[in-house]
């Protein structure tokens, strides 16, 4: 989790500095963002009691 947020923060800083971001980095950030979004969705469902995990 910490590594994901550090990567997002790093890209945020690069954008603020108007530096070039490679295509590979952008793909990685897209995957990280999707992963964090999925985790946030699971967390929200769990808090509402709607999360059903297959056992």
C-alpha positions, -999 to +999 in steps of 0.1 A: +000+000+000+027+024+010+046+017-022+015+024-043+009+058-027+046+067-030+044+059-068+013+080-072+029+108-052+061+106-074+041+110-106+022+139-090+055+156-083+067+150-118+035+165-132+039+196-110+074+200-122+062+195-158+087+167-164+082+140-190+066+108-177+074+076-197+047+054-212+058+025-190+054+047-159+020+058-170+009+022-176+022+012-141+003+042-125-029+031-143-025-004-129-018+009-094-048+033-095-071+004-106-058-017-077-063+010-051-098+016-065-106-020-062-094-021-026-114+010-018-145-006-033-140-038-012-135-017+019-167+003+013-187-029+008-172-045+039-181-015+060-217-017+047-218-055+054-222-062+017-189-080+010-193-116+002-161-136-002-161-171-016-147-196+009 
